[in-house]
């Protein structure tokens, strides 16, 4: 076998071992994997840490009427300009 082939296989094996070790280390350092791993008043977040439930739940009401009007006016204006041949493709 050529020396280049052996070097490629060696580098591939070393990278595979490094990836495996980093995966195992990240799995070991997790505080939780699901909500059952946390206390009753906590939940497991996406960072794999236990977080307490918030005291207040804040719900923001979104109003999309103004953006819809802007998009509608833009569509009508572009259609008008295209029909009058002010805008060409």
N, CA, C and O of each residue as an XYZ file, in Angstrom:
356
protein
N       0.838     -1.166      0.000
C       0.000      0.000      0.000
C       0.887      1.234      0.000
O       1.960      1.243      0.603
N       0.428      2.272     -0.682
C       1.212      3.502     -0.757
C       1.168      4.250      0.568
O       0.254      4.066      1.372
N       2.169      5.094      0.780
C       2.242      5.864      2.020
C       1.085      6.848      2.127
O       0.599      7.108      3.228
N       0.631      7.405      0.988
C      -0.492      8.343      1.003
C      -1.770      7.677      1.476
O      -2.560      8.302      2.184
N      -1.994      6.426      1.105
C      -3.185      5.704      1.534
C      -3.180      5.436      3.023
O      -4.216      5.549      3.678
N      -2.022      5.079      3.567
C      -1.902      4.819      5.001
C      -2.126      6.112      5.780
O      -2.778      6.099      6.825
N      -1.598      7.219      5.287
C      -1.773      8.497      5.965
C      -3.242      8.914      5.959
O      -3.745      9.434      6.955
N      -3.924      8.689      4.850
C      -5.335      9.042      4.752
C      -6.177      8.220      5.723
O      -7.069      8.756      6.380
N      -5.899      6.933      5.816
C      -6.627      6.067      6.744
C      -6.335      6.470      8.186
O      -7.245      6.472      9.016
N      -5.102      6.807      8.498
C      -4.721      7.224      9.848
C      -5.434      8.513     10.239
O      -5.968      8.621     11.343
N      -5.443      9.483      9.341
C      -6.102     10.755      9.626
C      -7.600     10.548      9.813
O      -8.206     11.155     10.696
N      -8.201      9.694      8.983
C      -9.630      9.402      9.097
C      -9.950      8.752     10.442
O     -10.937      9.114     11.082
N      -9.138      7.810     10.869
C      -9.354      7.151     12.153
C      -9.192      8.129     13.320
O      -9.963      8.092     14.279
N      -8.204      8.988     13.234
C      -7.985      9.970     14.303
C      -9.176     10.919     14.392
O      -9.644     11.218     15.491
N      -9.674     11.400     13.244
C     -10.836     12.286     13.251
C     -12.077     11.574     13.791
O     -12.865     12.176     14.521
N     -12.257     10.303     13.439
C     -13.401      9.542     13.933
C     -13.328      9.383     15.449
O     -14.344      9.504     16.134
N     -12.148      9.117     15.973
C     -11.982      8.982     17.426
C     -12.247     10.314     18.119
O     -12.885     10.342     19.172
N     -11.771     11.412     17.549
C     -12.002     12.738     18.141
C     -13.490     13.060     18.164
O     -13.995     13.557     19.170
N     -14.200     12.784     17.069
C     -15.638     13.027     17.020
C     -16.384     12.160     18.026
O     -17.311     12.638     18.680
N     -16.006     10.918     18.158
C     -16.650     10.019     19.111
C     -16.425     10.486     20.545
O     -17.356     10.477     21.351
N     -15.221     10.885     20.866
C     -14.916     11.359     22.217
C     -15.680     12.647     22.519
O     -16.198     12.807     23.625
N     -15.760     13.567     21.553
C     -16.486     14.815     21.792
C     -17.979     14.554     21.962
O     -18.627     15.217     22.772
N     -18.536     13.601     21.217
C     -19.947     13.249     21.381
C     -20.198     12.645     22.757
O     -21.181     12.989     23.413
N     -19.335     11.765     23.193
C     -19.493     11.138     24.508
C     -19.352     12.178     25.613
O     -20.101     12.141     26.589
N     -18.409     13.100     25.478
C     -18.220     14.132     26.495
C     -19.439     15.056     26.574
O     -19.834     15.459     27.668
N     -20.035     15.393     25.434
C     -21.216     16.262     25.469
C     -22.410     15.525     26.075
O     -23.241     16.140     26.743
N     -22.501     14.225     25.850
C     -23.599     13.450     26.434
C     -23.422     13.303     27.946
O     -24.411     13.265     28.678
N     -22.195     13.222     28.416
C     -21.937     13.037     29.841
C     -22.177     14.337     30.611
O     -22.634     14.298     31.753
N     -21.878     15.476     30.007
C     -21.979     16.750     30.725
C     -23.386     17.329     30.725
O     -23.597     18.399     31.296
N     -24.348     16.669     30.114
C     -25.728     17.163     30.104
C     -26.333     17.051     31.495
O     -26.127     16.062     32.199
N     -27.075     18.070     31.877
C     -27.769     18.029     33.166
C     -29.064     17.230     33.046
O     -29.474     16.558     33.991
N     -29.706     17.307     31.877
C     -30.964     16.596     31.687
C     -31.127     16.225     30.217
O     -30.545     16.852     29.331
N     -31.921     15.207     29.983
C     -32.257     14.805     28.622
C     -33.751     14.979     28.346
O     -34.162     15.110     27.193
N     -34.555     14.981     29.400
C     -35.996     15.190     29.271
C     -36.502     15.850     30.547
O     -35.748     16.011     31.507
N     -37.761     16.227     30.560
C     -38.332     16.902     31.726
C     -38.346     16.016     32.964
O     -38.377     16.529     34.083
N     -38.325     14.714     32.790
C     -38.340     13.815     33.946
C     -37.030     13.846     34.725
O     -36.989     13.424     35.881
N     -35.957     14.341     34.105
C     -34.676     14.442     34.802
C     -34.594     15.676     35.696
O     -33.654     15.810     36.480
N     -35.569     16.578     35.587
C     -35.564     17.813     36.362
C     -36.572     17.707     37.506
O     -37.353     16.758     37.581
N     -36.535     18.706     38.400
C     -37.479     18.748     39.503
C     -38.876     19.036     38.974
O     -39.055     19.316     37.789
N     -39.859     18.965     39.855
C     -41.255     19.128     39.440
C     -41.547     20.538     38.931
O     -42.413     20.711     38.073
N     -40.839     21.550     39.444
C     -41.099     22.922     39.025
C     -40.131     23.401     37.944
O     -39.975     24.605     37.743
N     -39.483     22.470     37.249
C     -38.508     22.819     36.224
C     -38.761     22.018     34.957
O     -39.468     21.010     34.956
N     -38.152     22.508     33.868
C     -38.215     21.800     32.590
C     -36.823     21.728     31.994
O     -35.937     22.498     32.365
N     -36.636     20.805     31.074
C     -35.340     20.626     30.422
C     -35.312     21.489     29.168
O     -36.113     21.293     28.254
N     -34.397     22.434     29.129
C     -34.296     23.354     27.998
C     -33.500     22.758     26.848
O     -32.961     21.656     26.946
N     -33.438     23.512     25.754
C     -32.711     23.040     24.580
C     -31.204     23.015     24.812
O     -30.472     22.386     24.048
N     -30.733     23.691     25.859
C     -29.314     23.657     26.212
C     -28.997     22.520     27.176
O     -27.900     22.458     27.731
N     -29.974     21.607     27.378
C     -29.842     20.445     28.256
C     -29.537     20.851     29.697
O     -28.762     20.192     30.391
N     -30.151     21.934     30.130
C     -30.059     22.402     31.499
C     -31.476     22.516     32.053
O     -32.416     22.780     31.303
N     -31.632     22.322     33.351
C     -32.944     22.458     33.979
C     -33.222     23.937     34.248
O     -32.389     24.639     34.820
N     -34.399     24.400     33.831
C     -34.814     25.786     34.028
C     -36.141     25.781     34.776
O     -36.998     24.934     34.527
N     -36.307     26.733     35.696
C     -37.566     26.838     36.424
C     -38.626     27.433     35.507
O     -38.335     28.283     34.666
N     -39.866     26.969     35.685
C     -40.978     27.541     34.928
C     -41.115     29.011     35.300
O     -40.917     29.369     36.460
N     -41.448     29.867     34.342
C     -41.592     31.292     34.664
C     -42.803     31.532     35.562
O     -43.793     30.803     35.509
N     -42.699     32.573     36.387
C     -43.789     32.914     37.304
C     -44.974     33.478     36.535
O     -46.122     33.167     36.851
N     -44.704     34.312     35.520
C     -45.760     34.909     34.708
C     -45.590     34.452     33.269
O     -44.475     34.321     32.765
N     -46.703     34.216     32.631
C     -46.674     33.874     31.217
C     -47.073     35.124     30.449
O     -48.181     35.637     30.606
N     -46.159     35.607     29.617
C     -46.409     36.822     28.851
C     -46.783     36.420     27.432
O     -46.003     35.777     26.729
N     -47.981     36.806     27.023
C     -48.448     36.503     25.681
C     -48.558     37.810     24.928
O     -49.293     38.711     25.332
N     -47.827     37.910     23.834
C     -47.860     39.114     23.019
C     -48.781     38.870     21.838
O     -48.611     37.905     21.094
N     -49.752     39.746     21.674
C     -50.689     39.603     20.568
C     -50.083     40.270     19.344
O     -49.710     41.442     19.388
N     -49.986     39.523     18.255
C     -49.441     40.058     17.020
C     -50.568     40.524     16.120
O     -51.603     39.868     16.008
N     -50.357     41.661     15.482
C     -51.345     42.221     14.573
C     -50.685     42.356     13.197
O     -49.738     43.125     13.029
N     -51.187     41.612     12.226
C     -50.588     41.591     10.901
C     -51.406     42.354      9.863
O     -51.213     42.152      8.664
N     -52.316     43.227     10.298
C     -53.154     43.961      9.358
C     -52.319     44.966      8.570
O     -52.422     45.018      7.344
N     -51.502     45.758      9.242
C     -50.696     46.769      8.550
C     -49.715     46.144      7.549
O     -49.638     46.630      6.420
N     -48.960     45.090      7.904
C     -48.088     44.479      6.895
C     -48.877     43.913      5.710
O     -48.403     43.972      4.576
N     -50.066     43.368      5.953
C     -50.870     42.838      4.860
C     -51.328     43.958      3.933
O     -51.357     43.781      2.715
N     -51.684     45.102      4.495
C     -52.084     46.244      3.670
C     -50.916     46.733      2.826
O     -51.093     47.039      1.647
N     -49.738     46.809      3.408
C     -48.551     47.264      2.672
C     -48.245     46.323      1.513
O     -47.969     46.781      0.404
N     -48.288     45.024      1.750
C     -48.020     44.054      0.677
C     -49.097     44.143     -0.400
O     -48.789     44.076     -1.590
N     -50.349     44.294      0.005
C     -51.428     44.406     -0.968
C     -51.294     45.637     -1.844
O     -51.474     45.555     -3.059
N     -50.980     46.776     -1.244
C     -50.799     48.013     -2.008
C     -49.608     47.878     -2.952
O     -49.664     48.353     -4.086
N     -48.550     47.246     -2.506
C     -47.382     47.054     -3.363
C     -47.717     46.163     -4.559
O     -47.270     46.434     -5.673
N     -48.498     45.108     -4.340
C     -48.890     44.235     -5.446
C     -49.771     44.963     -6.456
O     -49.580     44.830     -7.665
N     -50.732     45.729     -5.956
C     -51.605     46.481     -6.859
C     -50.802     47.521     -7.633
O     -50.997     47.679     -8.838
N     -49.906     48.229     -6.958
C     -49.094     49.249     -7.624
C     -48.180     48.628     -8.675
O     -48.046     49.174     -9.770
N     -47.553     47.504     -8.363
C     -46.661     46.884     -9.346
C     -47.441     46.360    -10.548
O     -46.951     46.432    -11.675
N     -48.636     45.840    -10.330
C     -49.464     45.383    -11.445
C     -49.886     46.559    -12.316
O     -49.854     46.462    -13.543
N     -50.279     47.665    -11.697
C     -50.675     48.858    -12.450
C     -49.508     49.378    -13.285
O     -49.674     49.692    -14.463
N     -48.329     49.468    -12.673
C     -47.161     49.982    -13.391
C     -46.744     49.056    -14.527
O     -46.271     49.522    -15.564
N     -46.914     47.772    -14.344
C     -46.547     46.825    -15.389
C     -47.522     46.900    -16.557
O     -47.112     46.801    -17.713
N     -48.812     47.073    -16.265
C     -49.825     47.174    -17.342
C     -49.668     48.460    -18.130
O     -49.937     48.482    -19.331
N     -49.245     49.514    -17.490
C     -49.041     50.782    -18.183
C     -47.676     50.799    -18.887
O     -47.297     51.800    -19.495
N     -46.963     49.710    -18.800
C     -45.651     49.527    -19.423
C     -44.607     50.526    -18.906
O     -43.684     50.910    -19.625
N     -44.773     50.931    -17.661
C     -43.766     51.767    -17.012
C     -42.621     50.877    -16.540
O     -41.458     51.280    -16.558
N     -42.964     49.673    -16.120
C     -41.975     48.696    -15.680
C     -41.968     47.558    -16.703
O     -43.025     47.046    -17.071
N     -40.797     47.170    -17.153
C     -40.682     46.047    -18.078
C     -39.908     44.933    -17.400
O     -39.099     45.169    -16.503
N     -40.167     43.738    -17.839
C     -39.484     42.576    -17.241
C     -38.053     42.515    -17.625
O     -37.340     41.602    -17.208
